[in-house]
Amino acid sequence: MEQKDMEQMDMEQVKAQAAHQLRVIRQGAVELIGEAELEQKLIRSILTKTPLKIKFGMDPSAPDLHLGHAVALRKLKQMQDLGHTVLIIVGDFTGRIGDPTGKSKGRKALSNTEVLRNAQTYQEQVFHILDREKTVVRYNGEWLELLQLEQILKLASTITVARMLERDDFQTRFRNNTPIGLHEFFYPLMQAYDSVEIHADLELGGTDQTFNILMGRSLQKEMGQEPQAALFMPLLEGTDGVEKMSKSLGNYIGVYEDARTMFRKTMLIPDNMILKYFELATDILPEELDEVKKELAEGKNPRDIKMRLAEMITSLYHSPREAQEAKDFFIQAFSRKEIPEQVDTLAVPFGQGRLTDLIRPLVSAGYAASGSELRRLVSQGGVSKNGCRMDSVEEPVNSGDVLKIGKHRFVKILRED
């Protein structure tokens, strides 16, 4: 084979690799702006063996992670698996300005101590998902605190007030005569400068960050850099399939929940959410997702596919052994409606003879919110003992009896020594 033909074949392989990477990056995203430019960057990255720089801004409020928060992090992990580097930008400087929230007034500015404390908490959580070796954490105070007033004014000259007022929350507040601090205009501008400083190739964020991320792209052009691509990820609905996943709504799946709970909650999602959860809550490759779509289209039982989804999600945050045990527990307890071999235990004082006061120990242990709720569950047939329905909370219980409370909770009652 001639050298020219070999080079042509090699280039075709590089383009095929770039096309595959682009498909992985696009999967599940709402929008990718600058796709053609990104494809060229990917080709160059493969040829030069130089990873792309993927920018991700850290929310200074540092939430406790659930799968909704983890959507962006899972996408970042996919790009790390492709060989690229994630740069987490901690807004220690911009956090002290206060981010316009999209609501009727600006977010309260944080102190430096609060930002640093939240950043530490956030890092502890995100490295449950991201690869530490392929992640760089930077604080934007490193460069923003060094800017002189002349440089700041020059940056401000690259954007008009009219452009700033295109941002939805600014528009709303302006129409409603709600005050907008001049300093709030500098938040998206400073965040955009972060992209210039680190020479970002791609920035990832939620759809609520569209304005800020696109400003980074514009400012890079103004300053003679290749503009970053902009990747926007959607919100993930909770287990109800309707509302955005939220702890306050109780429809969340927590990243730190035990394997059984994580598996069980995943099995609660509606069938029409299966594909979206595969896309946004797992690291499934596009080719594998095509197979899942095909199986659903051909009429395979969604429950079986959801079981695979639950095992995949649980395996991301727990060991394979724990994920398998959670699956076995679910099948035994909820599919076959048997009493599982391994259940939680609750040691309670029996006094003499059998236990006849269930309310106090079960409420104290969190199996019911109150005595009245437990009585209601019993009256509605929601509590069983050793597989048989209980008709009264006063019904005697022996040491070793297994109670099923509601649809999903089992507890073995043991005599306290």
C-alpha positions as CSV (number, residue, x, y, z in Angstrom):
1,M,0.0,0.0,0.0
2,E,1.4,3.4,-1.0
3,Q,2.2,6.0,1.7
4,K,-0.5,8.3,0.4
5,D,-3.2,5.6,0.7
6,M,-2.1,4.8,4.3
7,E,-2.2,8.5,5.3
8,Q,-5.7,8.7,3.7
9,M,-6.8,5.6,5.7
10,D,-5.4,7.0,8.9
11,M,-7.2,10.3,8.4
12,E,-10.4,8.5,7.8
13,Q,-9.9,6.6,11.1
14,V,-9.2,9.8,12.9
15,K,-12.4,11.4,11.5
16,A,-14.3,8.3,12.5
17,Q,-13.0,8.5,16.1
18,A,-13.9,12.2,16.2
19,A,-17.4,11.5,14.9
20,H,-17.8,8.8,17.7
21,Q,-16.6,11.3,20.3
22,L,-19.0,13.9,19.0
23,R,-21.9,11.5,19.2
24,V,-21.0,10.7,22.8
25,I,-20.8,14.4,23.7
26,R,-24.1,15.2,22.0
27,Q,-26.0,12.3,23.6
28,G,-28.7,13.6,25.9
29,A,-27.8,17.2,25.4
30,V,-30.4,19.9,24.7
31,E,-28.1,21.8,22.4
32,L,-24.5,21.9,21.2
33,I,-23.4,25.3,19.8
34,G,-20.2,25.3,17.7
35,E,-20.5,21.7,16.6
36,A,-18.5,22.0,13.4
37,E,-15.7,23.9,15.3
38,L,-15.7,21.2,18.0
39,E,-15.4,18.4,15.5
40,Q,-12.2,20.1,14.1
41,K,-10.9,20.5,17.7
42,L,-11.5,16.8,18.3
43,I,-9.7,15.8,15.1
44,R,-6.7,18.0,16.1
45,S,-6.8,16.5,19.6
46,I,-6.6,13.0,18.3
47,L,-3.8,13.8,15.9
48,T,-1.7,15.7,18.4
49,K,-2.7,13.5,21.4
50,T,-3.6,16.7,23.3
51,P,-6.7,16.6,25.5
52,L,-9.4,19.2,25.1
53,K,-10.0,21.6,28.0
54,I,-13.6,21.2,29.2
55,K,-14.8,24.0,31.5
56,F,-17.4,23.6,34.2
57,G,-18.3,26.3,36.7
58,M,-19.0,25.3,40.2
59,D,-22.1,26.5,41.9
60,P,-20.9,28.1,45.1
61,S,-24.0,26.9,47.0
62,A,-22.5,23.4,46.8
63,P,-25.7,21.2,46.9
64,D,-25.9,17.7,48.3
65,L,-25.8,15.7,45.0
66,H,-28.7,13.7,43.6
67,L,-29.0,12.3,40.1
68,G,-30.4,15.6,38.8
69,H,-27.3,17.4,39.9
70,A,-25.1,14.6,38.5
71,V,-26.4,14.9,34.9
72,A,-23.6,17.4,34.0
73,L,-21.0,15.5,36.0
74,R,-21.8,12.2,34.2
75,K,-21.3,14.0,30.9
76,L,-18.0,15.4,32.1
77,K,-17.0,11.9,33.2
78,Q,-17.8,10.6,29.7
79,M,-15.5,13.2,28.2
80,Q,-12.8,12.3,30.6
81,D,-13.2,8.7,29.5
82,L,-12.6,10.0,25.9
83,G,-9.3,11.4,27.1
84,H,-10.1,15.0,27.8
85,T,-9.4,17.2,30.8
86,V,-12.1,18.8,33.0
87,L,-11.4,22.2,34.5
88,I,-13.7,23.0,37.4
89,I,-13.7,26.7,38.0
90,V,-14.5,27.6,41.5
91,G,-16.1,31.1,41.6
92,D,-14.4,32.3,44.7
93,F,-14.2,35.8,43.2
94,T,-17.5,35.8,41.3
95,G,-19.3,34.2,44.3
96,R,-18.4,37.4,46.2
97,I,-20.2,39.5,43.5
98,G,-23.4,37.5,43.8
99,D,-24.9,35.6,40.8
100,P,-28.1,37.0,39.3
101,T,-30.4,34.1,40.1
102,G,-33.0,34.3,37.4
103,K,-35.5,35.3,40.1
104,S,-36.8,38.7,41.1
105,K,-33.6,39.8,42.9
106,G,-29.9,38.9,42.9
107,R,-28.5,36.1,44.9
108,K,-26.8,37.2,48.2
109,A,-23.1,37.5,47.8
110,L,-21.0,34.9,49.7
111,S,-18.1,35.5,51.9
112,N,-14.7,34.1,50.9
113,T,-14.9,31.7,53.8
114,E,-18.3,30.4,52.7
115,V,-17.2,30.0,49.1
116,L,-14.0,28.0,50.1
117,R,-16.0,25.8,52.5
118,N,-18.6,25.1,49.9
119,A,-15.9,24.4,47.3
120,Q,-14.3,21.8,49.6
121,T,-17.6,20.1,50.2
122,Y,-18.4,20.1,46.5
123,Q,-15.1,18.6,45.5
124,E,-15.6,15.8,48.0
125,Q,-18.9,15.0,46.3
126,V,-17.9,15.4,42.6
127,F,-14.9,13.1,42.9
128,H,-17.4,10.4,43.7
129,I,-18.1,10.7,39.9
130,L,-15.2,12.4,38.2
131,D,-11.7,11.1,37.7
132,R,-9.3,13.0,39.9
133,E,-6.4,12.4,37.6
134,K,-8.2,14.1,34.7
135,T,-9.6,17.0,36.7
136,V,-8.0,20.3,37.4
137,V,-9.6,22.6,40.0
138,R,-9.0,26.4,39.6
139,Y,-10.2,29.4,41.6
140,N,-11.1,32.4,39.4
141,G,-9.7,34.7,42.0
142,E,-6.3,33.6,40.7
143,W,-6.7,35.9,37.7
144,L,-9.7,38.1,38.4
145,E,-8.1,39.6,41.5
146,L,-5.1,40.7,39.4
147,L,-7.1,42.7,36.8
148,Q,-6.5,46.4,36.8
149,L,-9.4,48.9,36.5
150,E,-8.3,49.7,32.9
151,Q,-8.4,46.1,31.9
152,I,-11.9,45.7,33.5
153,L,-13.2,48.7,31.7
154,K,-11.8,47.3,28.4
155,L,-13.6,44.1,29.1
156,A,-16.8,46.0,29.8
157,S,-16.5,47.8,26.5
158,T,-16.9,44.5,24.6
159,I,-20.6,44.2,25.7
160,T,-23.5,46.5,25.5
161,V,-26.2,47.2,28.0
162,A,-28.8,46.1,25.4
163,R,-27.0,42.7,25.2
164,M,-27.0,42.4,28.9
165,L,-30.7,43.0,29.0
166,E,-31.3,40.1,26.7
167,R,-30.8,37.9,29.7
168,D,-34.2,36.8,30.9
169,D,-33.9,37.6,34.5
170,F,-32.6,41.1,33.8
171,Q,-35.4,41.7,31.3
172,T,-38.0,40.7,33.9
173,R,-36.6,42.8,36.6
174,F,-36.2,45.8,34.3
175,R,-39.8,45.5,33.2
176,N,-41.0,45.3,36.8
177,N,-38.8,48.2,37.9
178,T,-36.9,45.9,40.2
179,P,-33.4,47.3,40.9
180,I,-30.5,45.8,39.0
181,G,-27.1,46.5,40.6
182,L,-24.4,47.6,38.1
183,H,-22.1,45.0,39.7
184,E,-24.5,42.2,38.6
185,F,-23.6,42.9,35.0
186,F,-20.0,42.0,35.8
187,Y,-20.9,38.5,37.0
188,P,-21.5,37.0,33.5
189,L,-18.6,39.2,32.1
190,M,-16.2,37.8,34.7
191,Q,-17.4,34.3,34.2
192,A,-16.8,34.7,30.5
193,Y,-13.3,35.9,31.2
194,D,-12.6,32.6,32.9
195,S,-13.0,30.9,29.5
196,V,-10.4,33.3,28.1
197,E,-8.0,32.7,30.9
198,I,-8.0,28.9,30.7
199,H,-8.4,28.8,26.8
200,A,-11.5,26.6,27.2
201,D,-12.4,24.4,24.2
202,L,-15.9,23.5,25.5
203,E,-18.0,24.7,28.3
204,L,-20.8,22.6,29.8
205,G,-23.7,23.8,31.8
206,G,-27.5,23.7,32.3
207,T,-29.9,25.6,30.1
208,D,-30.2,28.2,32.9
209,Q,-26.5,29.1,32.1
210,T,-27.0,29.8,28.4
211,F,-26.4,33.5,28.5
212,N,-23.2,33.2,30.6
213,I,-21.7,30.4,28.5
214,L,-22.4,32.1,25.2
215,M,-20.8,35.3,26.6
216,G,-17.6,33.3,27.2
217,R,-17.7,32.2,23.6
218,S,-18.2,35.8,22.4
219,L,-15.4,37.2,24.6
220,Q,-12.9,34.6,23.4
221,K,-13.6,35.7,19.8
222,E,-13.1,39.4,20.8
223,M,-9.8,38.5,22.3
224,G,-8.5,36.5,19.3
225,Q,-9.0,33.0,20.7
226,E,-10.8,30.0,19.1
227,P,-14.3,30.2,20.6
228,Q,-15.4,27.4,23.0
229,A,-18.2,25.1,22.0
230,A,-21.2,25.4,24.3
231,L,-23.0,22.2,25.5
232,F,-26.3,22.5,27.4
233,M,-27.7,19.7,29.4
234,P,-31.4,19.3,30.3
235,L,-33.1,19.1,33.7
236,L,-33.8,15.6,34.9
237,E,-37.3,14.8,36.1
238,G,-37.6,12.9,39.4
239,T,-39.1,9.5,40.0
240,D,-42.6,10.9,39.5
241,G,-41.6,11.7,35.8
242,V,-43.2,15.1,36.0
243,E,-41.4,17.6,38.3
244,K,-37.7,18.5,38.3
245,M,-35.8,16.1,40.6
246,S,-35.7,17.8,44.0
247,K,-35.2,16.7,47.6
248,S,-38.0,19.1,48.7
249,L,-40.4,17.2,46.4
250,G,-39.3,13.8,47.6
251,N,-38.8,12.6,44.0
252,Y,-35.0,12.4,44.1
253,I,-32.5,9.6,44.0
254,G,-29.5,10.6,46.1
255,V,-26.0,9.9,45.0
256,Y,-25.1,8.8,48.5
257,E,-28.1,6.7,49.2
258,D,-27.6,3.0,50.0
259,A,-27.7,0.5,47.1
260,R,-31.1,-1.0,47.9
261,T,-32.8,2.5,48.1
262,M,-31.1,3.6,44.9
263,F,-32.2,0.5,43.0
264,R,-35.7,0.6,44.3
265,K,-36.2,4.3,43.6
266,T,-35.0,3.8,40.0
267,M,-37.6,1.1,39.5
268,L,-40.2,3.7,40.5
269,I,-39.7,5.9,37.4
270,P,-42.4,5.8,34.7
271,D,-41.7,3.7,31.6
272,N,-41.6,6.8,29.4
273,M,-38.6,8.1,31.4
274,I,-36.4,5.0,30.8
275,L,-34.5,6.3,27.8
276,K,-34.0,9.7,29.4
277,Y,-32.5,8.1,32.5
278,F,-30.2,5.9,30.4
279,E,-29.0,9.0,28.6
280,L,-28.6,11.4,31.5
281,A,-28.0,9.2,34.6
282,T,-25.6,6.5,33.2
283,D,-22.4,6.4,31.1
284,I,-24.1,4.3,28.4
285,L,-22.5,4.6,24.9
286,P,-24.7,5.7,22.0
287,E,-24.4,2.3,20.3
288,E,-25.6,0.6,23.4
289,L,-28.5,3.1,23.8
290,D,-29.5,2.2,20.2
291,E,-30.0,-1.4,21.3
292,V,-32.1,-0.3,24.3
293,K,-34.3,1.8,21.9
294,K,-34.6,-1.1,19.6
295,E,-35.7,-3.5,22.4
296,L,-38.4,-1.0,23.6
297,A,-39.6,-0.5,20.1
298,E,-39.9,-4.3,19.6
299,G,-42.0,-4.7,22.7
300,K,-39.6,-6.0,25.3
301,N,-41.1,-5.7,28.8
302,P,-40.1,-2.2,30.0
303,R,-39.8,-3.7,33.5
304,D,-36.9,-5.9,32.4
305,I,-35.1,-2.9,30.8
306,K,-35.7,-0.8,33.8
307,M,-34.1,-3.5,35.9
308,R,-31.0,-3.2,33.8
309,L,-31.1,0.6,34.2
310,A,-31.4,0.3,38.0
311,E,-28.5,-2.1,38.1
312,M,-26.4,0.2,35.9
313,I,-27.2,3.3,38.0
314,T,-26.6,1.6,41.3
315,S,-23.2,0.1,40.0
316,L,-22.0,3.7,39.3
317,Y,-22.1,4.6,43.0
318,H,-21.7,1.2,44.7
319,S,-19.7,-1.9,44.2
320,P,-20.9,-4.6,41.8
321,R,-21.5,-6.9,44.7
322,E,-23.7,-4.3,46.4
323,A,-25.6,-3.6,43.2
324,Q,-26.3,-7.3,42.7
325,E,-27.4,-7.7,46.3
326,A,-29.8,-4.7,45.8
327,K,-31.2,-6.3,42.6
328,D,-31.7,-9.7,44.4
329,F,-33.4,-7.9,47.3
330,F,-35.7,-6.0,45.0
331,I,-36.7,-9.1,43.1
332,Q,-37.4,-11.1,46.2
333,A,-39.2,-8.4,48.1
334,F,-41.1,-6.6,45.4
335,S,-41.3,-8.8,42.3
336,R,-41.9,-12.2,44.0
337,K,-43.5,-10.5,47.1
338,E,-41.5,-12.7,49.4
339,I,-39.9,-11.7,52.7
340,P,-36.2,-11.0,51.9
341,E,-33.5,-13.0,53.7
342,Q,-31.7,-9.8,54.7
343,V,-33.7,-7.0,56.2
344,D,-33.2,-4.2,58.7
345,T,-33.5,-5.1,62.3
346,L,-35.0,-3.1,65.2
347,A,-34.3,-4.1,68.8
348,V,-37.0,-3.0,71.2
349,P,-37.8,-3.7,74.9
350,F,-40.6,-6.3,75.1
351,G,-41.3,-6.1,78.8
352,Q,-43.2,-9.3,79.6
353,G,-44.4,-11.6,76.8
354,R,-45.1,-10.2,73.4
355,L,-44.7,-6.6,72.1
356,T,-48.1,-4.9,71.9
357,D,-47.0,-1.3,71.5
358,L,-45.6,-0.9,67.9
359,I,-46.2,2.8,67.6
360,R,-43.4,4.2,69.8
361,P,-40.5,2.1,68.5
362,L,-41.5,2.3,64.9
363,V,-42.1,6.1,65.0
364,S,-38.8,6.6,66.9
365,A,-36.9,4.6,64.3
366,G,-38.4,6.6,61.5
367,Y,-40.6,3.9,60.0
368,A,-43.6,6.2,60.3
369,A,-43.9,9.9,60.8
370,S,-46.4,9.7,63.6
371,G,-48.6,7.3,65.5
372,S,-51.6,8.5,63.5
373,E,-49.8,7.8,60.2
374,L,-49.0,4.3,61.4
375,R,-52.6,3.6,62.4
376,R,-53.8,4.9,59.0
377,L,-51.3,2.5,57.2
378,V,-52.6,-0.4,59.3
379,S,-56.2,0.4,58.6
380,Q,-55.6,0.6,54.9
381,G,-53.8,-2.8,54.8
382,G,-50.3,-1.2,54.4
383,V,-48.6,-3.1,57.2
384,S,-48.1,-6.9,57.2
385,K,-46.4,-9.3,59.7
386,N,-44.6,-12.3,58.2
387,G,-46.5,-11.8,55.0
388,C,-50.0,-11.6,56.6
389,R,-51.9,-8.3,56.8
390,M,-52.1,-6.7,60.3
391,D,-55.5,-5.4,61.3
392,S,-54.4,-3.5,64.4
393,V,-51.4,-1.8,65.8
394,E,-52.1,-3.6,69.1
395,E,-51.7,-7.0,67.4
396,P,-49.0,-8.9,69.3
397,V,-45.5,-9.2,67.8
398,N,-42.9,-11.8,68.7
399,S,-39.2,-11.4,68.5
400,G,-38.1,-12.5,65.0
401,D,-41.3,-11.3,63.3
402,V,-40.8,-9.4,60.0
403,L,-42.9,-6.4,59.4
404,K,-43.5,-4.8,56.0
405,I,-44.4,-1.2,56.3
406,G,-45.8,0.5,53.2
407,K,-44.7,-0.8,49.9
408,H,-41.0,-0.8,50.3
409,R,-39.8,-1.1,53.9
410,F,-39.0,-4.3,55.8
411,V,-37.9,-4.6,59.5
412,K,-37.3,-7.6,61.7
413,I,-38.3,-6.9,65.3
414,L,-35.9,-8.3,67.9
415,R,-36.2,-8.4,71.7
416,E,-33.8,-6.0,73.2
417,D,-31.5,-7.7,75.7
